[in-house]
Amino acid sequence: MERLIEILEELNPDVDYKTCEDLVDGRHLDSLTILSLISEIEDEFDVEIPTVEIIPANFNSAKSIMALIEKLQEE
């Protein structure tokens, strides 16, 4: 989780990722930032995020992003 927070802070340092629950809905992450984030996650965590998983529910908080990463690592 710490590495994920670091990646998020590199992309947009103005958000408290430990508590924010509306990263997409609150427009803290825009579409270009999400694409960069996906690329970083895939490289760092050795997963491939399928297009069907790129939905706001999976990216609204660091916790939900980490849950997606863990799910993909188990597959």
C-alpha positions in Angstrom: 0.0 0.0 0.0 2.9 2.4 0.8 4.3 2.0 -2.7 0.8 2.7 -4.2 0.5 5.9 -2.1 4.0 7.0 -3.4 2.9 6.4 -7.0 -0.3 8.4 -6.4 1.6 11.2 -4.7 4.0 11.4 -7.7 1.1 11.9 -10.0 -0.9 14.4 -7.9 0.7 15.4 -4.6 -2.2 17.6 -3.5 -4.5 14.8 -2.2 -4.5 12.9 1.1 -4.7 9.4 -0.5 -4.9 7.7 2.9 -8.3 9.1 3.6 -9.7 10.3 0.2 -12.7 8.1 -1.0 -13.7 10.1 -4.1 -10.5 10.2 -6.3 -12.5 9.8 -9.5 -15.9 11.2 -8.5 -14.2 14.2 -6.8 -12.1 14.8 -9.9 -8.8 14.4 -8.1 -7.8 11.9 -10.8 -8.6 12.8 -14.4 -8.5 10.4 -17.3 -4.9 11.1 -18.3 -3.7 10.7 -14.7 -5.6 7.4 -14.5 -3.9 6.1 -17.6 -0.5 7.1 -16.1 -1.5 5.4 -12.9 -2.5 2.2 -14.6 0.9 2.1 -16.4 2.8 2.6 -13.2 0.7 0.0 -11.3 1.2 -2.6 -14.1 5.0 -2.0 -14.1 5.4 -1.9 -10.3 3.0 -4.7 -9.3 3.5 -6.9 -12.3 -0.2 -7.1 -13.2 -2.3 -6.3 -16.2 -5.4 -4.2 -15.6 -8.2 -5.3 -18.1 -10.3 -2.6 -19.6 -13.4 -3.9 -17.9 -11.8 -3.1 -14.5 -11.2 0.5 -15.3 -14.3 1.9 -13.6 -14.6 4.6 -10.9 -15.4 2.1 -8.2 -11.9 0.5 -8.6 -10.1 3.9 -8.6 -12.0 6.1 -6.0 -9.6 5.4 -3.2 -6.2 4.0 -2.6 -7.9 1.1 -0.7 -10.0 0.2 -3.7 -7.0 0.4 -6.1 -5.0 -1.9 -3.8 -7.9 -4.3 -3.6 -7.9 -4.4 -7.4 -4.2 -5.0 -7.5 -4.4 -7.8 -5.0 -7.3 -9.4 -6.9 -5.3 -9.3 -10.1 -2.2 -10.7 -8.5 -4.2 -13.7 -7.3 -5.5 -14.5 -10.8 
